[in-house]
Amino acid sequence: MLTLGIESTCDETGASVVLDGKTILSNVVASSAEIHAQYGGVFPELAAQGQIEAIRPVVEQALAQANVTGQDLDLIAVAKGPGLIGSLLVGLQFAKGLSIAWDKPLIGVNHVEAHLYAAMTQADVPLPALGLVLSGGHTLMLLIRNLGDYTLVGTTRDDAIGEAFDKVGTLLGLKYPGGPEVEKLARQGDPSKIRFSAGNVKGHPLDFSFSGLKTAVLYALRDKPVHGPDVAAAFQETAFRDVVEKAQAAMKQFGCKALVLGGGVCNNLRLKELLPNAFYPPKELTLDNAAMIAGLGTAQFLRTGTPDSLDLSAMSRIPFV
């Protein structure tokens, strides 16, 4: 089964052709990160404009690399959310147009769910499992009973962890995106030199809060003669220890047999040291990409046999219940 996946939830434009939900024949990604770097974060209107400019050539390149045509496809899968509504609409409307032009079924995919599916395609994950999504836009934990059967058990009340890394990178004078740069700087520092604490949400012990930690970094840099690498190391260690402790508590509470990670932050080597036995996706499937959309779309379609209608809407938020 040949599936074309389309991803346009934020500032990356992705297209991928995947065979039988797992074999990646092409995976093309165009990013407008350099444009957003001057703003220190993603500028939604510019992200949507970048999607408009990139969507057609990215899809054409993905088809060419896979050596297939639109008529060879069996399914078109597209990220329906969550994400920036302007960016989402570009990918969704383009996918609908292809569905009509090529007379192929269309299916909408939850971008967050796809991040976890990316890791689950690489191994047989025992269930129930805890899914942990760590990215620039999302920080949440899901109880995974089966594909499509999830319960939200924890989420951030303010910044996503990747967003916090980027903002701390800006405070430290590092280039955007700051997450990888903070990780590099942290390797030169001593986390024990500065004491930070992560936020706890009263009455919701498995939820996250990183805004207070980010503010503590601001005050440390402003009020004390501190060493930048030590700040980076202490921030990183504090954020990840909070994630690890809450993930371990959730696994115990819900009787989970495995931990599955997804999202760009799970590339961090220190996190992998703290959670060495978790299931991680391959690096090329951690950042926003269309291969994970195509893979999950294929699995959904095979499970239900029912495509979505052309009334499918973009969703800036998709609640897990």
C-alpha positions, 0 to 999 in steps of 0.5 A: 500500500503506497501512501503519500504523507503531508506535514505542515503543522508549523514551519516545516513542510514535509512530504513522504511516500511510505510503503505498507506503513513502514518502508520509507521511499522518500521523506522530504522536508523544507524548513523556514527556520532561518527566517524565524531565527531573527524573531527568536521563534516561529512567526505564524504568518511567515510560517504559513507563507513558507508553507504556500511556497514550499508545498508543491515542490516538496510533494513533487520531490517526494514523488520523484524520489520514490519513483511514483506518480499520483496514480500509483498511490493508494492513500493520501494522509495529511496532518490535520492538527494540532498546530498553527492554523494557517500552516495546517490549512495549506497542507490540508487544502493541498491534500484535498486537491490531490485527493480530488485530482487523483481520486484517492482516499484522504485521511487526517492524522493527529500530528502528536500521535504520529510522533509516538507512532514513529517510535512504535514502527521500529519495534514491538512495544509491549502494551499498555505503554506510556507515550511521552511527547517532548517537542517545541510545541508539545509536552504531554504523557499519554497512556497507550492501550492500543493504536488509537486508544489513548488517555491523557495523563499529563501535560504542560500548563505553560511552555512546552519543554522544547520552547523552554529550551529555545527561550533559555537559549535566547537568554544565553545569547545562543542562536535559534533554535536554542535547544541543540545549542543549550545541549552543546553548552551544557556539556561544558558546565556543571549542573551542581553549581546552580540550584533550580527547581521545576514547577509542580501543578497543585492537584495535578502531580503529573502535569508540567510547568516550565515557565518558572524554571525559565524565569529562574534562569533569567534571574540567575543571569541578571543578578548573579555572576554565573557561568553560562555553561553551568546555567545551561547544564543546571537548566537542562538537568532540572527540566529532564529530572522533572520529566523523568520523575513524572514519567516514572510515576505515571508508569507505576500508577498505570501499570505501563510495560514500556515508555515510548518517546517522540518529538525533537527533544528526545534527540538530546543525549542527556535525556537518553542517558536518563531514560536508556530503556525507552523506545525512541524513533530514529533521528530523522523521524523525531522532528516534524516530518511526513513519513510519520504522517504517512505511516500512521495514516496507513495504519488508521486506514487499514484499521477502519477502512474508512477515509475522511470526507473532504469536509475534514477541518484543520484543528489547532488543538486536538484534545486527548480524553 
